[in-house]
Amino acid sequence: MTDGHQRSGGPEHSHDPAAIAHRLNHRRRPSYLADFVYGGIDGAVTTFAVVAGVTGASLSSAIILILGMANLLADGFSMAASNYSATKTVTDNIDRLRQVEQRHVAANPRGETEEVRQILARKGLSGDALESSVQAITSDHEGWINFMLVEEYGMPITKPEPSHAGLATFAAFLLCGSVPLLPFLFQIPDPFVVAMVMTGIVFFLIGAMKSRWATAPWWHSGSETFLIGGCAAALAYFVGNALSSLQ
């Protein structure tokens, strides 16, 4: 099905048994889309902010390239390391809570069974259906622990890989953040104007790409990201221009 058909009210996916099984298996894989979008937007915004600020201060193209490349590598690595640490915090917490539930099930299975019963009762089950569901969940130790992680703590079962999250952020930062520097690197006439246009396109494309996984139309998401990036760039330019008077 096309995206347009999905958004016009058609079915979003097939309900063939084989397609359902494939979809459920695929959804167990962690997604690093958010990490890529995060790095891409920040890379484009911060590097263009450097370009805009230095241009506003009327400094040379060589200074723009030096500061821009320093920003790409230092800020990109810093963001990747921060995202790695943040993701690792999440995965470590999931592991900790899993161990907590394993100890609770081993030490007090009746109490944990009652927790399962009350969780299912709040979902509307009662009578024989409730008891048979409780029995089915608690008879599978791994499934029991997973159930408690999701229902009691709101934790995901699928853990993201911290190194993959960090690499996705770093790659996106370098890819999108290098765009504002290209006109200066290749000595294109009116490099700042070209950088401004190219960076605006990057902002819009990132936003439009995000709409594939959101409810907003592509043009709305693209325009929103373009506006956010443009505001950051404009602020940096005017600050740089104001500081140029201190030279």
N, C-alpha and C positions, 0 to 999 in steps of 0.2 A: 504494500500500500504506500502511496505517496504521502508526504507530509501534508500537502494541501488537502488530500482526501481525509486524512485523520482529523484535521482541524475543522473540516466542514461537517463533522458528525458521523463519519464512517467508522468502521471497526479499526482499532489501533494495531491489532495483531491477530494472527490466526489462532483458532482454538482447536486445531487438529491435535490429537494426543501427542504425536511426535514433536510438533512445534511447541507445545506447552512444556514438554520435558526439556527440550533444547533451551527454551527461554529461562526456565527455572535454574538450569545448570549455569547458564551464562550470567545470570544475576548474582551468582555467588562469587564472581570475580570482582575484586575491588576496582573502582574507577578513579583515574587520576586526572579527569577533565577539570575539576575545580582547581587542582594544583597548577595545571597548565594555564588556565584562564587567569588565575591569580598572578602568576609570574609574568604572563604576557602583558597584562594591563599595567602592572607596576613597572615593568621594564620600559615600556613605551613612555609612560608618564614621567618617570624619574630621569631617564636619559634626555627626553625632550626638554624637561625642566632645566637640566644642565645647559643644553644648547641654547634655550631661550634666555636663561639668566646670563650666560657669558656673552651672547649676542647683544642683549640689552645693555651690558656693561661696555660694549664696543671693543671687545678683545679679539685677538686674531683667530683665524681658523685652526692654526696649530694648537692653540690653547684649548679650543673647543674639542679637538680630537683627543688631546691628552686627558682632559678632565672627563670627557665622555667615555673613553676606554677604561679609565680608572673606575668610573661609576659602574660600567658594565660588569667588570670582573669583581670588584669589591662588593658592590650592592647585590649583584647576582648571587655571589657565593654566600653572602650574609643571609639573604632571603631563603636560599636553598637549605642552609644549615638550620635556620629558624624553623622552617617547615618540617625538616627532618625531625628536629627535637619535639615539635608540637605533635607530629604524627606518632612518634615513638611514645610520647606521654599517653596518647589515646590507647595504643596497642598494649602498653604496659598495664594500664588500668583494666583493660579487658581481661588480661591474663590474671591480674590480682583478683578480680571479682570471680573469675572462673575457679580459682583456687579456694576462695571463700565458700562458694556454693558446693564445691566438692567436699570440703570439710563439714559443712552443715548437713549435707545428705548422708555422709558417713556417720556423723555423731547423732543426728536426730532425724531419721528418715520420716517418722510420723509427722513431725512438725513441718517438714518441707512438703510432705504430701498434702497437708492441710493448706499450705500456701497455694499449691497448684489448684486445689479444689476451690478456694475462694477466688482465685484469679479467673478460673473458668466460669464460676457462678456469676461473676460480674459481667461476663460476656453473654449471659443469657441462658447458659446450660443449667439443667436441673434434673433431678430424678436419676433414672437409669442411664440416660445419655451423659449426665455429668460424671457419674461414677465410672462408666466404661471409658470415658475420655481420660479421667485421672489415672485409671489403671494402665491405659495405653501409653501415656506419657511417662509415668514413673517406672514402667517396665524396661525402658530403654535409658540406661544411665547417661550416655552422651546426649541424647535428645532431651532428657530431663534438665541437665545442666544448661544446655542451649536455650531451652524454654525459659528458665529462670533468668538467664542473662538478658533476654529480650524483654520479658514481661515485667520482671521486678526492677531491673536497672535501666532498661531502655538502651542497652548496648547492642551494636551490630554483631552478627555472627562472623561475617567476613572481615578480616583485619587487613587494612592497607599495609603495604610494605614501606617503611619509612624512607629507605634509600630510593625507591621508585618515585615517591612523592617529592623528595628533594631534587632528584634529577629532572623531573617534569617541570618543576618551578624554575630551575636553573636554565634548562634548554629554552623554555618560553621567554625567560628574561633576556637571554642573549639574542634570540631570534628577533623578537619584537623591539628590544631596546637598541639594536644595531641600526634600525631603519633611520632614525633622525641623524645618524652620523654619516650615512652613505653620501649625501650630496657634498659634504665637506671632504670626505675621503677621496672622491673622484673629481673634486674641483669643478663641480657643475656651477654655471652662472646663477647668481641669486640663490646661493645654497640654503639660506635660512627659509626663504619662501618655499622652496622645493621640500625642505625638511618638514615644514609646517603642513604642507599638503599631504605628503607621504605618511606622516604620523597620524594625521586626522583620518586617513584611509585605514590605517592599522587599527585605530580606536574603533572605527565603525565596523570593520570586519570582525574584530573580536566580539563586539556586542552582537552582531548578526549571527555569529557562530553560536553564542550562548543561547539564542532563541530556539535552537534546535532541541534543547533540553528544558525549555520553559514554556509558559503559556502566552507570553507576550509575542506579538508579531516581530519579524526580523528587523523591520525598519524602526520600530519603537526601541527595541533593545540596542540596536546599533546607534541610534541617535542619543540614547541615554549615556552609553559609554563614551561616545564622542563628546558629549557635553561635560562629563566628569573630567576627562583628560584635557579638554580645552581649558577648563577653569584652572586646573593645576598649572598648565603651561603658561597661561596668561598671567597668573600670579607671579610665577618665577621670572617672566620677562620684565614685568613692571618693577619688581624688586631689584633685579639686576640693573635696569635702566636708572632707577633712583640712586643706587649705590655708586653708579659711574660718576656721579657728581663729586664723590669723595676723593677721586683720584687727584 
